[in-house]
Amino acid sequence: MESIYILIALLLAPLFIGIINQVKAFFAGRRGPGLFRLYFDLAKLVRKSCPRSTTSTWIFDFAPSIALAATILAAVIFPWSLTTCNETLNTISPVLFFYLLGTGRFFTVLGALDTGSAFEGMGASREVQFSALVEPAVFVILGFLTLLTGENGLARILAGYPTGVWAHHSVSLLLAGIAFFAILLSENCRVPFDDPETHLELTMIHEAMILDNAGPDLAYILYGAALKFEILAAFLVAMLLPYLPFPPIVRFAILAGGVAITAVLTGIVESCMARMRFLKTPQILLGVLMLAALGTLLFVLF
C-alpha cells in the first residue's frame, strides 16, 4: 500500500508549485498560470532536444538524471502514510534522507561547473554556501525530534507523538517548525532567500546554474525541484503533527492537505516579502540555527 502513496506523491509534486503560483497571482491581482501549468511545461520539455555546450563533458549529460534519481529515492524512503508498519523504513536514518537531497544538489552544482561558465559557477558557489549554512540547523532539528520521540529512524520520528506533547512543549515545537519552514524556503530557492522568477543576472542563484539546460534535462530539474519542495513540506507537516489514530489513507490525505497549506503559506510569504540582500542571508540562517537550538534547549530544560 505504501507504494501507492509514493506514486500519488510523485504525481502530485508539480501541483503544489501551481498552488504557490496561483497564490502569488491572487495577491498580485492577476489570473495566474493555472494549477497545472508545470504539468504542461514538463510535457512540452520532454519532447524537445537537449543541446550541449562544446565545453561540457559527460558530467553535464548525466547530472540532471542523477539529481532527479536521488530526489526520487528520498521520496521513496519517506513514510507518506506516517506509519511504522514497514520495518525497512523504520531502520532508515533521517540523515540518509537529507543527504539524498544533498546528493541532488551536488550533481546539479557539478553540472553547472562542467559548462565552463563563470556565471553558472557564481550561482553554484552561492548555492553551496547557503546549503552549508543550513546544514547545522537541520541536524539540530533532527536532534530535537530524536529527543522528542525517543526514536532515531525516519519513519519512527515522523509517526507522531502523544497529543499532550503539544500542551507541554508547544513553544519548542513552534520554534522548530518556524526554523524548518525557513530551511524549506532556503533549500527550495524561494523568497526571501532566492527568487525562482528573477531575470537579474547578479541576483540569480539556482536559476543561474541551469541556464545551459534544455529539453528533458530541464524537465528533470524542474520536476526534481517540485518534488523536493513537496518532500520537505511533508517533513515539516509530519514533524508538527501528533499521532493520528486513523487509517493510513486518512493520514496520507491529512499530510497532503498539510503540504498544500504549506504551499499556500509559501505563496503568501513570497507575495508579502521582498528578497533580502545576499549579505543578510548568512545572518538570517544563523538566526534560524539559533531558533532551532533554542527550541531544543527549552525542551531539555522544561
TORDO-866158 format. One record per residue (C-alpha): chain; residue number from 1; x negated, y, z. Coordinates in nm, 2 decimals, always signed. Each point is the difference from the previous one (the first is absolute). Layout:
! TORDO-866158
[rec "A",NUM,[X,Y,Z]] ...
***
This chain:
! TORDO-866158
[rec "A",1,[+0.00,+0.00,+0.00]] [rec "A",2,[-0.29,+0.24,+0.07]] [rec "A",3,[-0.11,-0.03,-0.36]] [rec "A",4,[+0.34,+0.15,-0.11]] [rec "A",5,[-0.05,+0.30,+0.23]] [rec "A",6,[-0.35,+0.05,-0.14]] [rec "A",7,[+0.14,-0.01,-0.35]] [rec "A",8,[+0.27,+0.26,+0.09]] [rec "A",9,[-0.26,+0.22,+0.16]] [rec "A",10,[-0.21,-0.01,-0.31]] [rec "A",11,[+0.30,+0.10,-0.22]] [rec "A",12,[+0.11,+0.28,+0.23]] [rec "A",13,[-0.34,+0.17,+0.03]] [rec "A",14,[+0.05,+0.26,-0.29]] [rec "A",15,[+0.34,+0.08,+0.13]] [rec "A",16,[-0.14,+0.17,+0.32]] [rec "A",17,[-0.22,+0.23,-0.21]] [rec "A",18,[+0.32,+0.09,-0.19]] [rec "A",19,[+0.17,+0.09,+0.34]] [rec "A",20,[-0.29,+0.23,+0.08]] [rec "A",21,[+0.02,+0.17,-0.33]] [rec "A",22,[+0.38,+0.05,+0.03]] [rec "A",23,[-0.03,+0.15,+0.34]] [rec "A",24,[-0.26,+0.24,-0.12]] [rec "A",25,[+0.22,+0.09,-0.30]] [rec "A",26,[+0.30,+0.06,+0.24]] [rec "A",27,[-0.20,+0.24,+0.21]] [rec "A",28,[-0.12,+0.18,-0.32]] [rec "A",29,[+0.35,+0.03,-0.14]] [rec "A",30,[-0.07,-0.23,-0.29]] [rec "A",31,[+0.17,-0.30,-0.14]] [rec "A",32,[-0.31,-0.22,+0.03]] [rec "A",33,[-0.14,-0.28,-0.21]] [rec "A",34,[+0.23,-0.27,+0.15]] [rec "A",35,[-0.06,-0.28,+0.24]] [rec "A",36,[-0.11,-0.25,-0.27]] [rec "A",37,[-0.24,+0.23,-0.19]] [rec "A",38,[-0.31,-0.19,+0.11]] [rec "A",39,[+0.15,-0.33,-0.13]] [rec "A",40,[+0.04,+0.15,-0.35]] [rec "A",41,[-0.35,+0.15,+0.01]] [rec "A",42,[-0.15,-0.33,+0.09]] [rec "A",43,[+0.19,-0.18,-0.28]] [rec "A",44,[-0.13,+0.27,-0.24]] [rec "A",45,[-0.36,-0.02,+0.11]] [rec "A",46,[-0.03,-0.38,-0.02]] [rec "A",47,[+0.09,+0.02,-0.37]] [rec "A",48,[-0.29,+0.25,-0.08]] [rec "A",49,[-0.36,-0.07,-0.07]] [rec "A",50,[-0.29,+0.06,+0.24]] [rec "A",51,[-0.27,+0.22,-0.15]] [rec "A",52,[-0.35,-0.05,+0.16]] [rec "A",53,[-0.27,+0.25,+0.05]] [rec "A",54,[-0.33,-0.08,-0.17]] [rec "A",55,[-0.19,+0.05,+0.33]] [rec "A",56,[+0.22,-0.24,+0.20]] [rec "A",57,[-0.08,-0.37,+0.06]] [rec "A",58,[+0.20,-0.31,+0.11]] [rec "A",59,[+0.05,+0.16,+0.34]] [rec "A",60,[+0.23,+0.26,-0.15]] [rec "A",61,[+0.19,-0.27,-0.19]] [rec "A",62,[+0.07,-0.22,+0.30]] [rec "A",63,[+0.03,+0.26,+0.28]] [rec "A",64,[+0.38,+0.08,-0.04]] [rec "A",65,[+0.09,-0.37,-0.01]] [rec "A",66,[-0.21,-0.09,+0.31]] [rec "A",67,[+0.13,+0.30,+0.19]] [rec "A",68,[+0.36,-0.10,-0.08]] [rec "A",69,[-0.07,-0.37,+0.09]] [rec "A",70,[-0.14,+0.10,+0.34]] [rec "A",71,[+0.31,+0.22,+0.07]] [rec "A",72,[+0.24,-0.28,-0.11]] [rec "A",73,[-0.19,-0.24,+0.23]] [rec "A",74,[+0.05,+0.24,+0.29]] [rec "A",75,[+0.38,+0.01,-0.08]] [rec "A",76,[+0.00,-0.38,-0.01]] [rec "A",77,[-0.14,-0.04,+0.35]] [rec "A",78,[+0.22,+0.27,+0.15]] [rec "A",79,[+0.29,-0.14,+0.21]] [rec "A",80,[+0.29,+0.15,-0.18]] [rec "A",81,[+0.26,-0.18,+0.21]] [rec "A",82,[-0.16,+0.11,+0.32]] [rec "A",83,[-0.02,-0.36,+0.13]] [rec "A",84,[-0.26,-0.22,+0.14]] [rec "A",85,[+0.14,-0.32,-0.14]] [rec "A",86,[-0.27,-0.03,-0.26]] [rec "A",87,[-0.31,-0.14,+0.17]] [rec "A",88,[-0.23,+0.10,-0.29]] [rec "A",89,[+0.10,+0.37,+0.04]] [rec "A",90,[-0.04,-0.02,+0.38]] [rec "A",91,[-0.38,-0.07,-0.04]] [rec "A",92,[-0.07,+0.29,-0.24]] [rec "A",93,[-0.18,+0.29,+0.16]] [rec "A",94,[+0.13,+0.35,-0.06]] [rec "A",95,[-0.36,+0.10,-0.07]] [rec "A",96,[+0.01,-0.22,-0.31]] [rec "A",97,[+0.33,+0.16,-0.10]] [rec "A",98,[-0.15,+0.35,+0.01]] [rec "A",99,[-0.33,-0.10,-0.16]] [rec "A",100,[+0.19,-0.15,-0.29]] [rec "A",101,[+0.15,+0.35,-0.06]] [rec "A",102,[-0.35,+0.13,+0.04]] [rec "A",103,[-0.12,-0.24,-0.27]] [rec "A",104,[+0.25,+0.15,-0.24]] [rec "A",105,[-0.15,+0.35,+0.07]] [rec "A",106,[-0.35,-0.13,-0.03]] [rec "A",107,[+0.05,-0.13,-0.35]] [rec "A",108,[+0.19,+0.31,-0.11]] [rec "A",109,[-0.30,+0.20,+0.12]] [rec "A",110,[-0.24,-0.23,-0.19]] [rec "A",111,[+0.21,+0.04,-0.32]] [rec "A",112,[-0.02,+0.38,+0.04]] [rec "A",113,[-0.37,+0.00,+0.05]] [rec "A",114,[-0.06,-0.24,-0.29]] [rec "A",115,[+0.14,+0.25,-0.25]] [rec "A",116,[-0.31,+0.22,+0.05]] [rec "A",117,[+0.22,+0.31,+0.05]] [rec "A",118,[-0.12,+0.25,+0.26]] [rec "A",119,[+0.36,+0.11,+0.05]] [rec "A",120,[+0.13,-0.35,+0.08]] [rec "A",121,[-0.31,-0.05,+0.22]] [rec "A",122,[+0.11,+0.31,+0.20]] [rec "A",123,[+0.35,-0.14,+0.04]] [rec "A",124,[-0.15,-0.34,+0.11]] [rec "A",125,[-0.22,+0.17,+0.25]] [rec "A",126,[+0.29,+0.18,+0.16]] [rec "A",127,[+0.21,-0.32,+0.00]] [rec "A",128,[-0.27,-0.19,+0.19]] [rec "A",129,[-0.06,+0.28,+0.25]] [rec "A",130,[+0.37,+0.02,+0.10]] [rec "A",131,[+0.03,-0.38,+0.03]] [rec "A",132,[-0.30,-0.01,+0.23]] [rec "A",133,[+0.16,+0.27,+0.22]] [rec "A",134,[+0.33,-0.20,+0.01]] [rec "A",135,[-0.16,-0.34,+0.09]] [rec "A",136,[-0.07,+0.07,+0.37]] [rec "A",137,[+0.36,+0.11,+0.06]] [rec "A",138,[+0.13,-0.32,-0.17]] [rec "A",139,[-0.20,-0.21,+0.24]] [rec "A",140,[+0.11,+0.20,+0.30]] [rec "A",141,[+0.37,-0.06,-0.10]] [rec "A",142,[-0.07,-0.37,-0.06]] [rec "A",143,[-0.15,-0.01,+0.35]] [rec "A",144,[+0.30,+0.17,+0.14]] [rec "A",145,[+0.24,-0.25,-0.16]] [rec "A",146,[-0.22,-0.29,+0.13]] [rec "A",147,[+0.03,+0.13,+0.35]] [rec "A",148,[+0.37,+0.07,-0.04]] [rec "A",149,[+0.09,-0.35,-0.13]] [rec "A",150,[-0.28,-0.21,+0.15]] [rec "A",151,[-0.05,-0.15,-0.35]] [rec "A",152,[-0.27,+0.03,-0.26]] [rec "A",153,[+0.16,-0.14,-0.31]] [rec "A",154,[+0.16,+0.22,-0.27]] [rec "A",155,[+0.34,-0.17,+0.02]] [rec "A",156,[+0.01,-0.02,+0.37]] [rec "A",157,[-0.08,+0.36,+0.07]] [rec "A",158,[+0.27,+0.11,-0.25]] [rec "A",159,[+0.26,-0.25,+0.12]] [rec "A",160,[+0.12,+0.25,+0.26]] [rec "A",161,[-0.01,+0.05,+0.37]] [rec "A",162,[+0.28,+0.02,+0.27]] [rec "A",163,[+0.23,+0.30,-0.03]] [rec "A",164,[-0.10,+0.11,+0.34]] [rec "A",165,[-0.35,+0.09,-0.12]] [rec "A",166,[+0.15,+0.31,-0.17]] [rec "A",167,[+0.14,+0.11,+0.33]] [rec "A",168,[-0.34,-0.02,+0.18]] [rec "A",169,[-0.25,+0.08,-0.28]] [rec "A",170,[+0.20,+0.22,-0.23]] [rec "A",171,[-0.27,+0.28,+0.00]] [rec "A",172,[-0.27,-0.25,-0.09]] [rec "A",173,[+0.21,-0.15,-0.28]] [rec "A",174,[+0.09,+0.35,-0.14]] [rec "A",175,[-0.36,+0.11,+0.00]] [rec "A",176,[-0.11,-0.32,-0.17]] [rec "A",177,[+0.28,+0.04,-0.25]] [rec "A",178,[-0.08,+0.36,-0.08]] [rec "A",179,[-0.37,-0.09,-0.04]] [rec "A",180,[+0.08,-0.29,-0.24]] [rec "A",181,[+0.23,+0.22,-0.20]] [rec "A",182,[-0.28,+0.24,-0.06]] [rec "A",183,[-0.22,-0.29,-0.09]] [rec "A",184,[+0.26,-0.11,-0.25]] [rec "A",185,[+0.00,+0.34,-0.16]] [rec "A",186,[-0.37,+0.01,-0.03]] [rec "A",187,[-0.04,-0.36,-0.12]] [rec "A",188,[+0.26,+0.06,-0.27]] [rec "A",189,[-0.14,+0.33,-0.11]] [rec "A",190,[+0.31,+0.20,+0.09]] [rec "A",191,[+0.04,+0.36,+0.12]] [rec "A",192,[-0.15,+0.15,+0.21]] [rec "A",193,[-0.32,-0.21,-0.06]] [rec "A",194,[+0.03,-0.03,-0.38]] [rec "A",195,[+0.26,+0.09,-0.27]] [rec "A",196,[+0.08,-0.28,-0.25]] [rec "A",197,[+0.14,+0.26,-0.24]] [rec "A",198,[-0.29,+0.25,+0.00]] [rec "A",199,[-0.16,+0.10,-0.32]] [rec "A",200,[-0.27,+0.22,+0.16]] [rec "A",201,[-0.33,-0.16,-0.06]] [rec "A",202,[-0.18,+0.11,+0.31]] [rec "A",203,[+0.28,-0.11,+0.23]] [rec "A",204,[+0.05,-0.35,-0.14]] [rec "A",205,[-0.10,-0.31,+0.20]] [rec "A",206,[+0.18,-0.32,-0.10]] [rec "A",207,[+0.12,+0.13,-0.33]] [rec "A",208,[-0.36,+0.10,-0.10]] [rec "A",209,[-0.11,-0.37,+0.02]] [rec "A",210,[+0.25,-0.13,-0.25]] [rec "A",211,[-0.02,+0.26,-0.28]] [rec "A",212,[-0.17,-0.26,-0.24]] [rec "A",213,[+0.26,-0.27,+0.07]] [rec "A",214,[+0.29,-0.05,-0.24]] [rec "A",215,[+0.24,-0.27,-0.11]] [rec "A",216,[+0.03,-0.31,+0.21]] [rec "A",217,[-0.30,+0.11,+0.22]] [rec "A",218,[+0.19,+0.32,+0.09]] [rec "A",219,[+0.31,-0.21,+0.06]] [rec "A",220,[-0.19,-0.22,+0.24]] [rec "A",221,[-0.13,+0.30,+0.19]] [rec "A",222,[+0.34,+0.17,+0.03]] [rec "A",223,[+0.18,-0.32,+0.11]] [rec "A",224,[-0.28,-0.07,+0.25]] [rec "A",225,[+0.04,+0.35,+0.15]] [rec "A",226,[+0.38,-0.05,+0.03]] [rec "A",227,[-0.05,-0.35,+0.16]] [rec "A",228,[-0.26,+0.14,+0.24]] [rec "A",229,[+0.25,+0.27,+0.11]] [rec "A",230,[+0.26,-0.26,+0.06]] [rec "A",231,[-0.23,-0.23,+0.20]] [rec "A",232,[-0.13,+0.28,+0.23]] [rec "A",233,[+0.35,+0.14,+0.04]] [rec "A",234,[+0.12,-0.35,+0.10]] [rec "A",235,[-0.28,-0.03,+0.25]] [rec "A",236,[+0.10,+0.33,+0.15]] [rec "A",237,[+0.37,-0.10,+0.03]] [rec "A",238,[-0.09,-0.35,+0.14]] [rec "A",239,[-0.23,+0.14,+0.27]] [rec "A",240,[+0.28,+0.23,+0.13]] [rec "A",241,[+0.28,-0.26,-0.01]] [rec "A",242,[+0.07,-0.21,+0.31]] [rec "A",243,[+0.09,-0.36,-0.03]] [rec "A",244,[+0.31,-0.05,-0.22]] [rec "A",245,[+0.21,-0.30,+0.09]] [rec "A",246,[+0.13,-0.03,-0.35]] [rec "A",247,[-0.04,-0.25,-0.29]] [rec "A",248,[-0.31,+0.06,-0.21]] [rec "A",249,[+0.20,+0.15,-0.29]] [rec "A",250,[+0.15,+0.26,+0.23]] [rec "A",251,[-0.35,+0.09,+0.13]] [rec "A",252,[-0.13,+0.03,-0.35]] [rec "A",253,[+0.29,+0.23,-0.09]] [rec "A",254,[-0.07,+0.22,+0.30]] [rec "A",255,[-0.37,+0.01,-0.09]] [rec "A",256,[+0.09,+0.10,-0.36]] [rec "A",257,[+0.23,+0.27,+0.14]] [rec "A",258,[-0.27,+0.13,+0.22]] [rec "A",259,[-0.24,+0.02,-0.29]] [rec "A",260,[+0.26,+0.20,-0.19]] [rec "A",261,[+0.03,+0.24,+0.29]] [rec "A",262,[-0.38,+0.03,+0.01]] [rec "A",263,[+0.01,+0.09,-0.37]] [rec "A",264,[+0.26,+0.27,+0.07]] [rec "A",265,[-0.21,+0.14,+0.28]] [rec "A",266,[-0.30,+0.00,-0.23]] [rec "A",267,[+0.19,+0.20,-0.26]] [rec "A",268,[+0.11,+0.25,+0.27]] [rec "A",269,[-0.36,+0.05,+0.12]] [rec "A",270,[-0.11,+0.05,-0.36]] [rec "A",271,[+0.28,+0.25,-0.06]] [rec "A",272,[-0.06,+0.20,+0.32]] [rec "A",273,[-0.38,+0.00,+0.03]] [rec "A",274,[-0.28,+0.13,-0.22]] [rec "A",275,[-0.31,-0.19,-0.07]] [rec "A",276,[-0.27,+0.08,+0.25]] [rec "A",277,[-0.36,+0.11,-0.08]] [rec "A",278,[-0.25,-0.28,-0.03]] [rec "A",279,[-0.20,+0.14,+0.29]] [rec "A",280,[+0.30,-0.04,+0.22]] [rec "A",281,[+0.05,-0.37,-0.08]] [rec "A",282,[-0.27,-0.14,+0.23]] [rec "A",283,[+0.13,+0.20,+0.28]] [rec "A",284,[+0.36,-0.12,-0.05]] [rec "A",285,[-0.12,-0.37,-0.03]] [rec "A",286,[-0.20,+0.05,+0.32]] [rec "A",287,[+0.32,+0.12,+0.16]] [rec "A",288,[+0.18,-0.31,-0.13]] [rec "A",289,[-0.26,-0.21,+0.17]] [rec "A",290,[+0.04,+0.19,+0.33]] [rec "A",291,[+0.38,-0.05,-0.02]] [rec "A",292,[-0.04,-0.37,-0.04]] [rec "A",293,[-0.26,-0.02,+0.28]] [rec "A",294,[+0.22,+0.21,+0.23]] [rec "A",295,[+0.30,-0.23,-0.06]] [rec "A",296,[-0.22,-0.30,+0.08]] [rec "A",297,[-0.14,+0.16,+0.31]] [rec "A",298,[+0.35,+0.09,+0.13]] [rec "A",299,[+0.11,-0.36,-0.06]] [rec "A",300,[-0.30,-0.13,+0.20]] [rec "A",301,[+0.05,+0.24,+0.29]] [rec "A",302,[+0.38,-0.01,+0.03]] 
***
